[in-house]
Amino acid sequence: MNEQSQGLRLPKLVEKDSRSPMLISALKSNSQQLWSQSKLKVPIAQLDDHLVTALKDAYIKGQIVRGLESAERTLAAEERGLRIADQKTGQARGIRVSRILLLANDGAERFYRQVETLLLRHGQRVLAIRLDINADKLGSLLFGPNKIAKSVMLEHKSAVASILLSLADQWEID
């Protein structure tokens, strides 16, 4: 897998939007290697006013998980639940992006290697996006002054859709 967004299936709310094909293209064309030896590329985005509004709205609604370890625990629990549900129904569900992991741009290589491990494990359910913002600013934006956040995960489909559509506006092609 050369790019994280290869074979990407977006949430239904986003797929129904007319900007969806352009968004998929933009996710791929605005990507860079996660770290110097990474197998994955992740989209890079600016933290503009639309994205800030969508992030703050998700935070107010309790739809954000702070930190990579918390995201890993949440995703592992969800994975167990999905596996049990699939076993009960006898059918595997289709896989699409249901979570977004936003990353600060000043993490150490070790941090980004951990992110890569998480992405490889949870496949196409999680889309990572590196923001052009450091951990101090991301933490202060959502959690208050002097708070650090190297990563936050959006865990609700409406928050995921809102973030993706904010990015579609940011990357809109004239």
N, CA, C and O of each residue as an XYZ file, in Angstrom:
696
protein
N       0.850     -1.177      0.000
C       0.000      0.000      0.000
C       0.893      1.235      0.000
O       1.612      1.477      0.969
N       0.856      2.004     -1.053
C       1.698      3.180     -1.156
C       1.060      4.401     -0.530
O       1.753      5.252      0.027
N      -0.232      4.491     -0.616
C      -0.918      5.651     -0.056
C      -2.019      5.174      0.855
O      -2.690      4.182      0.571
N      -2.204      5.882      1.951
C      -3.250      5.523      2.882
C      -4.615      5.668      2.232
O      -5.532      4.920      2.574
N      -4.779      6.596      1.316
C      -6.088      6.876      0.732
C      -6.412      5.995     -0.476
O      -7.443      6.184     -1.122
N      -5.536      5.034     -0.784
C      -5.792      4.135     -1.910
C      -7.001      3.262     -1.592
O      -7.071      2.679     -0.510
N      -7.949      3.164     -2.515
C      -9.154      2.369     -2.298
C     -10.056      2.951     -1.223
O     -10.820      2.220     -0.593
N      -9.980      4.222     -1.012
C     -10.675      4.906      0.061
C     -12.184      4.952     -0.166
O     -12.655      5.374     -1.222
N     -12.930      4.513      0.843
C     -14.387      4.645      0.824
C     -14.763      5.619      1.938
O     -14.550      5.345      3.120
N     -15.319      6.744      1.547
C     -15.678      7.787      2.502
C     -17.018      7.481      3.153
O     -17.778      6.650      2.655
N     -17.316      8.161      4.281
C     -18.625      7.983      4.911
C     -19.751      8.317      3.927
O     -19.581      9.137      3.025
N     -20.893      7.672      4.115
C     -22.024      7.869      3.204
C     -22.433      9.337      3.108
O     -22.787      9.818      2.032
N     -22.384     10.044      4.234
C     -22.734     11.463      4.221
C     -21.846     12.262      3.271
O     -22.297     13.229      2.658
N     -20.600     11.859      3.152
C     -19.655     12.553      2.276
C     -19.814     12.065      0.839
O     -19.766     12.862     -0.097
N     -20.003     10.765      0.663
C     -20.169     10.214     -0.691
C     -21.360     10.839     -1.412
O     -21.341     10.970     -2.636
N     -22.385     11.220     -0.676
C     -23.579     11.825     -1.277
C     -23.337     13.268     -1.725
O     -24.100     13.812     -2.523
N     -22.287     13.876     -1.214
C     -21.981     15.266     -1.537
C     -21.320     15.338     -2.915
O     -20.527     14.467     -3.275
N     -21.644     16.359     -3.667
C     -21.095     16.509     -5.026
C     -19.579     16.699     -5.034
O     -18.937     16.476     -6.061
N     -19.000     17.106     -3.908
C     -17.554     17.334     -3.826
C     -16.752     16.057     -3.568
O     -15.521     16.090     -3.565
N     -17.435     14.947     -3.354
C     -16.772     13.700     -2.972
C     -15.679     13.253     -3.941
O     -14.577     12.954     -3.481
N     -15.914     13.190     -5.255
C     -14.833     12.764     -6.159
C     -13.619     13.696     -6.101
O     -12.478     13.236     -6.129
N     -13.868     14.997     -6.020
C     -12.779     15.961     -5.925
C     -12.038     15.782     -4.597
O     -10.815     15.921     -4.549
N     -12.764     15.478     -3.528
C     -12.145     15.290     -2.219
C     -11.202     14.093     -2.237
O     -10.088     14.178     -1.721
N     -11.627     12.992     -2.817
C     -10.767     11.811     -2.891
C      -9.496     12.134     -3.668
O      -8.400     11.751     -3.258
N      -9.638     12.822     -4.766
C      -8.480     13.225     -5.562
C      -7.563     14.150     -4.757
O      -6.342     13.998     -4.784
N      -8.151     15.099     -4.048
C      -7.366     16.057     -3.255
C      -6.657     15.371     -2.089
O      -5.530     15.732     -1.752
N      -7.308     14.388     -1.472
C      -6.667     13.646     -0.383
C      -5.388     12.977     -0.884
O      -4.377     12.942     -0.182
N      -5.445     12.454     -2.090
C      -4.265     11.801     -2.661
C      -3.208     12.811     -3.100
O      -2.020     12.615     -2.843
N      -3.625     13.871     -3.750
C      -2.646     14.814     -4.302
C      -2.014     15.720     -3.245
O      -0.963     16.309     -3.495
N      -2.627     15.839     -2.085
C      -2.081     16.661     -0.999
C      -1.418     15.805      0.076
O      -1.402     16.183      1.247
N      -0.870     14.651     -0.314
C      -0.282     13.709      0.637
C       1.237     13.728      0.611
O       1.869     14.030     -0.401
N       1.799     13.391      1.772
C       3.244     13.242      1.919
C       3.510     12.019      2.776
O       2.637     11.553      3.508
N       4.734     11.503      2.675
C       5.138     10.371      3.494
C       4.951     10.711      4.971
O       5.270     11.816      5.409
N       4.428      9.743      5.735
C       4.176      9.960      7.157
C       5.467     10.245      7.920
O       5.490     11.121      8.784
N       6.517      9.531      7.618
C       7.857      9.765      8.164
C       8.852      9.284      7.115
O       8.437      8.689      6.120
N      10.130      9.516      7.295
C      11.118      9.329      6.232
C      11.140      7.930      5.611
O      11.377      7.815      4.408
N      10.910      6.887      6.364
C      10.933      5.522      5.846
C       9.531      4.910      5.766
O       9.397      3.691      5.650
N       8.516      5.717      5.823
C       7.142      5.238      5.905
C       6.674      4.545      4.633
O       7.102      4.876      3.527
N       5.792      3.582      4.817
C       5.117      2.911      3.705
C       3.860      3.682      3.304
O       3.278      3.432      2.248
N       3.457      4.607      4.143
C       2.205      5.327      3.936
C       2.420      6.809      3.663
O       3.371      7.424      4.146
N       1.520      7.353      2.887
C       1.427      8.795      2.714
C       0.117      9.233      3.358
O      -0.888      8.524      3.306
N       0.149     10.410      3.960
C      -1.061     10.961      4.567
C      -1.289     12.365      4.023
O      -0.338     13.080      3.707
N      -2.562     12.756      3.915
C      -2.862     14.114      3.465
C      -2.349     15.155      4.461
O      -2.303     14.920      5.668
N      -1.970     16.301      3.922
C      -1.524     17.448      4.715
C      -2.569     18.548      4.520
O      -2.971     18.830      3.391
N      -3.007     19.165      5.612
C      -4.043     20.196      5.510
C      -3.690     21.409      6.358
O      -3.010     21.301      7.378
N      -4.162     22.551      5.919
C      -4.043     23.794      6.675
C      -5.178     23.852      7.695
O      -6.262     23.317      7.457
N      -4.934     24.482      8.797
C      -5.980     24.660      9.798
C      -6.656     25.996      9.511
O      -6.278     27.028     10.065
N      -7.662     25.964      8.637
C      -8.369     27.195      8.282
C      -9.600     27.366      9.179
O      -9.876     26.518     10.028
N     -10.332     28.457      8.987
C     -11.483     28.775      9.840
C     -12.561     27.697      9.800
O     -13.158     27.390     10.832
N     -12.823     27.113      8.621
C     -13.852     26.071      8.503
C     -13.462     24.829      9.304
O     -14.297     24.221      9.973
N     -12.197     24.466      9.227
C     -11.712     23.294      9.948
C     -11.717     23.545     11.459
O     -12.065     22.656     12.236
N     -11.335     24.743     11.869
C     -11.375     25.092     13.295
C     -12.804     24.991     13.817
O     -13.032     24.436     14.892
N     -13.758     25.516     13.076
C     -15.169     25.462     13.481
C     -15.631     24.010     13.611
O     -16.282     23.651     14.592
N     -15.300     23.181     12.631
C     -15.698     21.770     12.661
C     -15.052     21.045     13.843
O     -15.700     20.223     14.490
N     -13.781     21.341     14.129
C     -13.103     20.721     15.267
C     -13.717     21.136     16.598
O     -13.971     20.295     17.460
N     -13.952     22.417     16.760
C     -14.538     22.899     18.022
C     -15.943     22.341     18.224
O     -16.322     22.012     19.348
N     -16.717     22.233     17.147
C     -18.053     21.656     17.231
C     -17.981     20.194     17.678
O     -18.759     19.765     18.530
N     -17.052     19.435     17.105
C     -16.877     18.032     17.492
C     -16.445     17.925     18.951
O     -16.904     17.037     19.668
N     -15.570     18.819     19.394
C     -15.124     18.806     20.785
C     -16.296     19.080     21.731
O     -16.472     18.378     22.727
N     -17.085     20.091     21.421
C     -18.233     20.437     22.261
C     -19.203     19.269     22.367
O     -19.803     19.050     23.419
N     -19.358     18.518     21.280
C     -20.283     17.383     21.248
C     -19.669     16.107     21.828
O     -20.325     15.065     21.840
N     -18.439     16.170     22.303
C     -17.790     15.000     22.891
C     -17.412     13.937     21.869
O     -17.436     12.744     22.174
N     -17.066     14.357     20.668
C     -16.767     13.428     19.574
C     -15.283     13.335     19.260
O     -14.901     12.887     18.180
N     -14.447     13.757     20.199
C     -12.992     13.752     19.994
C     -12.325     12.912     21.072
O     -12.640     13.030     22.256
N     -11.399     12.064     20.643
C     -10.546     11.292     21.542
C      -9.168     11.927     21.472
O      -8.613     12.096     20.386
N      -8.616     12.278     22.619
C      -7.320     12.964     22.670
C      -6.189     11.960     22.877
O      -6.232     11.147     23.799
N      -5.188     12.024     22.019
C      -3.984     11.222     22.187
C      -4.009      9.909     21.430
O      -5.064      9.313     21.211
N      -2.836      9.477     21.040
C      -2.694      8.263     20.237
C      -3.047      7.007     21.031
O      -3.704      6.111     20.502
N      -2.624      6.929     22.278
C      -2.936      5.740     23.084
C      -4.433      5.593     23.297
O      -4.958      4.481     23.231
N      -5.124      6.687     23.550
C      -6.585      6.628     23.714
C      -7.260      6.222     22.407
O      -8.229      5.463     22.410
N      -6.744      6.731     21.297
C      -7.287      6.352     19.989
C      -7.084      4.862     19.743
O      -7.984      4.184     19.247
N      -5.894      4.348     20.090
C      -5.617      2.914     19.914
C      -6.582      2.061     20.734
O      -7.106      1.065     20.234
N      -6.818      2.440     21.979
C      -7.752      1.687     22.833
C      -9.170      1.725     22.265
O      -9.863      0.708     22.226
N      -9.586      2.896     21.831
C     -10.928      3.053     21.264
C     -11.089      2.201     20.014
O     -12.093      1.505     19.862
N     -10.111      2.249     19.124
C     -10.182      1.485     17.876
C     -10.146     -0.019     18.134
O     -10.836     -0.775     17.449
N      -9.349     -0.468     19.115
C      -9.290     -1.893     19.443
C     -10.632     -2.380     19.977
O     -11.093     -3.460     19.609
N     -11.254     -1.594     20.836
C     -12.567     -1.968     21.367
C     -13.612     -2.015     20.257
O     -14.435     -2.930     20.209
N     -13.576     -1.037     19.377
C     -14.512     -1.020     18.249
C     -14.287     -2.218     17.331
O     -15.239     -2.821     16.837
N     -13.017     -2.556     17.109
C     -12.689     -3.701     16.260
C     -13.273     -4.991     16.832
O     -13.830     -5.803     16.095
N     -13.146     -5.178     18.147
C     -13.733     -6.354     18.797
C     -15.248     -6.365     18.610
O     -15.836     -7.398     18.292
N     -15.866     -5.219     18.808
C     -17.315     -5.116     18.646
C     -17.770     -5.417     17.225
O     -18.771     -6.106     17.025
N     -17.052     -4.911     16.252
C     -17.383     -5.177     14.846
C     -17.219     -6.655     14.511
O     -18.038     -7.234     13.797
N     -16.164     -7.252     15.030
C     -15.918     -8.678     14.784
C     -17.052     -9.529     15.372
O     -17.523    -10.468     14.731
N     -17.479     -9.200     16.573
C     -18.579     -9.932     17.217
C     -19.871     -9.751     16.429
O     -20.606    -10.713     16.206
N     -20.144     -8.527     16.011
C     -21.350     -8.256     15.230
C     -21.332     -9.013     13.904
O     -22.355     -9.552     13.481
N     -20.177     -9.053     13.253
C     -20.052     -9.786     11.992
C     -20.255    -11.281     12.201
O     -20.865    -11.948     11.366
N     -19.750    -11.808     13.309
C     -19.929    -13.235     13.606
C     -21.399    -13.558     13.860
O     -21.890    -14.599     13.422
N     -22.092    -12.683     14.555
C     -23.518    -12.916     14.852
C     -24.367    -12.882     13.592
O     -25.297    -13.676     13.449
N     -24.056    -11.972     12.679
C     -24.857    -11.845     11.461
C     -24.389    -12.796     10.371
O     -25.130    -13.081      9.431
N     -23.167    -13.285     10.493
C     -22.614    -14.161      9.472
C     -22.180    -13.425      8.219
O     -21.891    -14.050      7.199
N     -22.133    -12.108      8.287
C     -21.727    -11.293      7.145
C     -20.697    -10.261      7.586
O     -20.802     -9.666      8.659
N     -19.708    -10.066      6.733
C     -18.737     -9.009      6.979
C     -19.280     -7.715      6.394
O     -19.774     -7.688      5.267
N     -19.185     -6.683      7.144
C     -19.678     -5.377      6.667
C     -18.655     -4.735      5.743
O     -17.470     -5.065      5.779
N     -19.128     -3.824      4.923
C     -18.226     -3.065      4.066
C     -17.377     -2.136      4.910
O     -17.835     -1.612      5.926
N     -16.153     -1.936      4.491
C     -15.244     -1.078      5.264
C     -15.172      0.290      4.608
O     -14.928      0.415      3.408
N     -15.392      1.317      5.431
C     -15.265      2.693      4.963
C     -14.701      3.530      6.095
O     -14.703      3.105      7.250
N     -14.223      4.704      5.769
C     -13.675      5.611      6.781
C     -14.777      5.971      7.778
O     -15.832      6.485      7.410
N     -14.499      5.685      9.043
C     -15.440      6.060     10.091
C     -14.774      6.889     11.186
O     -15.444      7.386     12.092
N     -13.451      7.036     11.096
C     -12.688      7.813     12.064
C     -11.626      8.618     11.331
O     -11.095      8.186     10.308
N     -11.324      9.796     11.869
C     -10.222     10.607     11.346
C      -9.249     10.863     12.491
O      -9.638     11.272     13.585
N      -7.984     10.613     12.210
C      -6.921     10.879     13.165
C      -6.170     12.105     12.664
O      -5.487     12.049     11.641
N      -6.301     13.212     13.390
C      -5.603     14.448     13.035
C      -4.295     14.507     13.808
O      -4.262     14.274     15.016
N      -3.231     14.819     13.104
C      -1.894     14.797     13.676
C      -1.269     16.184     13.657
O      -1.397     16.925     12.682
N      -0.591     16.525     14.749
C       0.213     17.744     14.765
C       1.429     17.507     13.880
O       1.805     16.361     13.632
N       2.037     18.574     13.407
C       3.148     18.441     12.455
C       4.532     18.417     13.105
O       5.542     18.424     12.401
N       4.590     18.389     14.425
C       5.892     18.458     15.091
C       6.212     17.225     15.927
O       7.007     17.296     16.865
N       5.599     16.104     15.591
C       5.880     14.873     16.322
C       7.240     14.301     15.950
O       7.771     14.583     14.876
N       7.795     13.501     16.841
C       9.058     12.815     16.578
C       8.809     11.637     15.639
O       7.673     11.189     15.486
N       9.864     11.144     15.019
C       9.734     10.004     14.100
C       9.083      8.814     14.801
O       8.263      8.115     14.205
N       9.438      8.586     16.039
C       8.858      7.471     16.810
C       7.333      7.592     16.882
O       6.624      6.598     16.728
N       6.838      8.785     17.109
C       5.392      9.031     17.154
C       4.750      8.658     15.824
O       3.733      7.965     15.797
N       5.338      9.110     14.725
C       4.758      8.819     13.417
C       4.872      7.333     13.064
O       4.036      6.815     12.324
N       5.885      6.647     13.575
C       5.964      5.188     13.388
C       4.813      4.509     14.126
O       4.232      3.548     13.620
N       4.483      5.003     15.315
C       3.349      4.455     16.068
C       2.036      4.714     15.320
O       1.158      3.853     15.281
N       1.913      5.888     14.738
C       0.726      6.205     13.935
C       0.632      5.231     12.768
O      -0.447      4.715     12.475
N       1.743      4.978     12.106
C       1.739      4.056     10.970
C       1.280      2.662     11.402
O       0.493      2.028     10.700
N       1.758      2.187     12.535
C       1.341      0.885     13.047
C      -0.172      0.856     13.265
O      -0.841     -0.111     12.899
N      -0.697      1.907     13.854
C      -2.145      1.998     14.064
C      -2.897      1.971     12.737
O      -3.902      1.272     12.605
N      -2.417      2.725     11.762
C      -3.089      2.791     10.460
C      -3.030      1.454      9.727
O      -4.003      1.053      9.089
N      -1.912      0.775      9.812
C      -1.794     -0.519      9.154
C      -2.708     -1.553      9.812
O      -3.229     -2.443      9.140
N      -2.899     -1.434     11.104
C      -3.769     -2.383     11.812
C      -5.241     -2.121     11.525
O      -6.014     -3.054     11.303
N      -5.621     -0.861     11.532
C      -7.045     -0.528     11.433
C      -7.462     -0.146     10.017
O      -8.593      0.273      9.773
N      -6.527     -0.299      9.101
C      -6.832     -0.208      7.679
C      -7.652      0.987      7.264
O      -7.348      2.131      7.602
N      -8.673      0.699      6.542
C      -9.422      1.759      5.886
C     -10.534      2.348      6.744
O     -11.330      3.146      6.251
N     -10.605      1.973      8.013
C     -11.584      2.609      8.908
C     -11.093      3.962      9.398
O     -11.892      4.811      9.792
N      -9.768      4.166      9.373
C      -9.167      5.380      9.932
C      -8.383      6.109      8.846
O      -7.549      5.522      8.156
N      -8.666      7.381      8.715
C      -7.917      8.238      7.801
C      -7.111      9.215      8.652
O      -7.678      9.968      9.444
N      -5.798      9.201      8.487
C      -4.937     10.157      9.198
C      -4.693     11.359      8.305
O      -4.513     11.231      7.094
N      -4.689     12.521      8.924
C      -4.402     13.773      8.231
C      -3.457     14.575      9.116
O      -3.733     14.796     10.295
N      -2.339     15.009      8.537
C      -1.406     15.839      9.284
C      -1.784     17.298      9.062
O      -1.883     17.767      7.928
N      -1.990     17.996     10.159
C      -2.333     19.416     10.102
C      -1.077     20.263     10.154
O      -0.081     19.879     10.768
N      -1.128     21.407      9.512
C      -0.023     22.350      9.552
C      -0.143     23.183     10.831
O      -0.391     24.388     10.796
N       0.043     22.490     11.964
C      -0.049     23.111     13.278
C       0.749     22.246     14.257
O       0.794     21.024     14.111
N       1.372     22.871     15.243
C       2.129     22.086     16.203
C       1.234     21.604     17.344
O       0.086     22.032     17.471
N       1.773     20.713     18.166
C       1.001     20.088     19.255
C       0.530     21.106     20.289
O      -0.551     20.955     20.858
N       1.328     22.135     20.534
C       0.924     23.173     21.491
C      -0.327     23.899     21.006
O      -1.276     24.094     21.765
N      -0.319     24.293     19.743
C      -1.463     25.037     19.199
C      -2.699     24.158     19.067
O      -3.809     24.610     19.350
N      -2.522     22.899     18.639
C      -3.667     21.991     18.527
C      -4.279     21.738     19.897
O      -5.501     21.756     20.047
N      -3.437     21.502     20.894
C      -3.931     21.281     22.256
C      -4.637     22.503     22.814
O      -5.713     22.389     23.401
N      -4.036     23.672     22.635
C      -4.648     24.916     23.141
C      -5.975     25.213     22.455
O      -6.916     25.694     23.086
N      -6.042     24.926     21.173
C      -7.259     25.169     20.408
C      -8.445     24.396     20.975
O      -9.549     24.931     21.074
N      -8.219     23.148     21.343
C      -9.329     22.290     21.775
C      -9.445     22.130     23.279
O     -10.553     22.025     23.805
N      -8.319     22.108     23.981
C      -8.353     21.726     25.385
C      -7.972     22.837     26.349
O      -8.025     22.646     27.564
N      -7.588     23.996     25.824
C      -7.278     25.138     26.671
C      -5.804     25.487     26.668
O      -4.975     24.730     26.163
N      -5.481     26.645     27.238
C      -4.100     27.131     27.255
C      -3.132     26.122     27.883
O      -3.455     25.446     28.860
N      -1.945     26.045     27.294
C      -0.871     25.190     27.800
C      -1.180     23.696     27.759
O      -0.534     22.915     28.458
N      -2.153     23.288     26.953
C      -2.468     21.871     26.766
C      -1.858     21.424     25.440
O      -1.888     22.159     24.453
N      -1.315     20.231     25.429
C      -0.660     19.690     24.230
C      -1.512     18.553     23.671
O      -2.079     17.760     24.423
N      -1.593     18.485     22.348
C      -2.268     17.369     21.682
C      -1.502     17.047     20.405
O      -1.572     17.789     19.425
N      -0.768     15.932     20.423
C      -0.058     15.507     19.212
C      -1.033     14.905     18.210
O      -0.803     14.934     17.000
N      -2.129     14.355     18.739
C      -3.148     13.776     17.863
C      -4.506     13.830     18.541
O      -4.623     13.784     19.765
N      -5.526     13.928     17.699
C      -6.909     13.797     18.152
C      -7.638     12.938     17.117
O      -7.372     13.022     15.918
N      -8.558     12.116     17.607
C      -9.330     11.284     16.699
C     -10.795     11.672     16.788
O     -11.371     11.751     17.872
N     -11.376     11.910     15.639
C     -12.811     12.184     15.572
C     -13.505     10.845     15.448
O     -13.172     10.040     14.578
N     -14.488     10.605     16.334
C     -15.067      9.276     16.419
C     -16.566      9.211     16.153
O     -17.214      8.239     16.540
N     -17.108     10.188     15.526
C     -18.532     10.154     15.198
C     -18.707     10.495     13.727
O     -18.018     11.368     13.200
N     -19.628      9.806     13.067
C     -19.757      9.984     11.615
C     -20.084     11.415     11.212
O     -19.634     11.872     10.162
N     -20.854     12.131     12.019
C     -21.153     13.520     11.644
C     -19.909     14.401     11.759
O     -19.706     15.296     10.939
N     -19.075     14.152     12.772
C     -17.835     14.920     12.923
C     -16.851     14.588     11.804
O     -16.191     15.478     11.267
N     -16.756     13.308     11.455
C     -15.873     12.881     10.370
C     -16.310     13.537      9.057
O     -15.485     14.061      8.310
N     -17.607     13.501      8.789
C     -18.129     14.111      7.558
C     -17.875     15.614      7.547
O     -17.491     16.171      6.518
N     -18.084     16.267      8.672
C     -17.875     17.712      8.759
C     -16.419     18.081      8.476
O     -16.147     19.042      7.755
N     -15.488     17.318      9.044
C     -14.061     17.578      8.812
C     -13.721     17.365      7.341
O     -13.049     18.196      6.731
N     -14.181     16.256      6.773
C     -13.873     15.964      5.373
C     -14.445     17.019      4.434
O     -13.782     17.423      3.478
N     -15.667     17.467      4.698
C     -16.264     18.485      3.832
C     -15.580     19.839      4.020
O     -15.510     20.634      3.082
N     -15.078     20.104      5.223
C     -14.271     21.322      5.438
C     -13.004     21.267      4.594
O     -12.579     22.274      4.027
N     -12.410     20.086      4.517
C     -11.213     19.917      3.692
C     -11.547     20.059      2.216
O     -10.753     20.605      1.450
N     -12.707     19.575      1.811
C     -13.126     19.732      0.411
C     -13.197     21.204      0.054
O     -12.807     21.605     -1.043
N     -13.692     22.007      0.978
C     -13.750     23.457      0.739
C     -12.341     24.042      0.655
O     -12.073     24.908     -0.179
N     -11.440     23.567      1.522
C     -10.062     24.054      1.551
C      -9.328     23.724      0.268
O      -8.559     24.538     -0.243
N      -9.564     22.532     -0.251
C      -8.830     22.067     -1.420
C      -9.594     22.268     -2.713
O      -9.208     21.733     -3.753
N     -10.669     23.032     -2.660
C     -11.514     23.220     -3.845
C     -10.688     23.665     -5.045
O      -9.896     24.604     -4.969
N     -10.895     22.970     -6.142
C     -10.175     23.272     -7.378
C     -10.989     24.261     -8.187
O     -12.180     24.050     -8.420
N     -10.358     25.329     -8.611
C     -11.068     26.342     -9.408
C     -11.300     25.864    -10.810
O     -11.883     26.585    -11.620
